[in-house]
Amino acid sequence: MTEVANEGKCPAVRPARPFFSSGPCAKRPGWTPEALKGALVGRSHRSKPGKAKLKDAIERTKKLLGLPAGYRLGIHPSWSSGDKDRFLREEIEWMEQVTDSSITRSRQHYIRFTLPHTYRRLLFYGIDQEFSMGYGSINGFRASVASSFYWYDLEREEESTMRIFPFCFMDANARYEQNFTPSQAMQELMHYYRHIRKVNGLMVTIWHNNFLEQARVWCGFPLFKGSFVMLLTIALSWSLLFATASYYLVELPILRRKDRPFLTRRRGAP
């Protein structure tokens, strides 16, 4: 099959039997039902075998990524936990057990949350930093600010200890909801970056692992991935926080202007 030559253009030739994704896709050559041996087909991830599998996956992922000591871990609660409080409690308790760390950060599945109920229950179970304040269908500033803030329960007229970190950009919004090309998505991302930089704000973005791997989820995706790496390089000079859609929340260091000798200030620049 042909390679993607230009951004925004799909290959002219497609494979007759694409071996990817899940569901009713064609199996790889040589596949037999024996490959399912040991698979927890039909078993809940809350069962003992399911928990063991997830724990093994987490440990392998930590080793593969080479996560340093002291890294910050958050939880991405299941969709079902939005309906049943006991699921949320079980997921937080289990994750603390398998990671041997305290879970105090979260981002809700599919940005699913209702106010004030979701925040109250998260507070009850020990979550004090939340990263779901954003849109699930378009990018932008849902909270109207580029900084974190403490949630205030208007119904009860009570201050809370939960800090909200609003995000302004999510890769899936740009791709699936706004139907942007990688070039358009990068322009939007840099637009937010420039404006947040002007006010010395906090930029929170959400990235899914399948957008940062080698698979071409997006025609012309290599260009977008390269631009993202460039943005990370630039971001090292500013206060930026990147929240991934998986369990990892990665903080980039805050560098003062005098600590950035590799940057030059042009005339008229902020």
C-alpha positions, 0 to 999 in steps of 0.5 A: 500500500502507498505511504501518506505523501501529503498531510490531509490525503489518504492513501490511494491503495488500501489493504484488502484485509486490514488486520487492526482494531477490534470487533469483527475484523479479519484475524491475523494470518495463522490465528486459531482459537488457541490464542484465546487460552487464558483470556478472560472472555466475558469476565469483569475486570473487577473479578480476581483474575481480572484485577491480576491481569490489570495489575500485570499490565500496569507493572509492565507499562511502568517498566516500559515507560521507565517511569521515575520514582515519585511520578504522579498517578491519577485515575480514569474512572469507568463509565459505570462508576458514574452510575454506582458509587460503589464502583468508584470506591472499588476502583480507587481502592483497588488502584491504590492497592496495586500501585502502592500509592495514594490516588487523589487525581482523576479525569472522568470517562468521556468527560462525563460528570454532573454538578454538584453530584460528581464533584461531591462524591469525588471529594468523599472518596479523597480526590482533590485534583480534577481534570474533567472541566472541558468540552467533550465535543469542541475545544475551548475554555469551558470554565472561561479561565486558563488557571486552576481554581478551587470548586465552590458548591453553590447549592450548599454555599460551601468552599471545597478543597478540590482544585479544578484544572480546566483543559482547553484542547483534546485530540479526539475533539479536533479529529472526530468532532471538529473534523480538523486536518492535523494542520488545522488542529495544530493551528488551534493548539498553537492559538491557545498556547500563544494566548495562554502564554500572554497571561502566564496561564496554565495550559492543560491538554488531553491526549489519547495514547493511540494518537501518539503511537505509530498507527495512522489514526489520522491521515497526515498524522505524522505531521501532527505528531512531529508538531506536538513534539515541537510544542513540548520542546517549546513548553519547557520554557513555560508553566504547562500541564499535560493530562493524558487520557490514560492514568498518567498526569505529567507535569512539565517544569516551571522555568523562570525567564532568567533560567532560560538562556537558550531563548532569545527575546526579539524586539517587541516580544512579550 
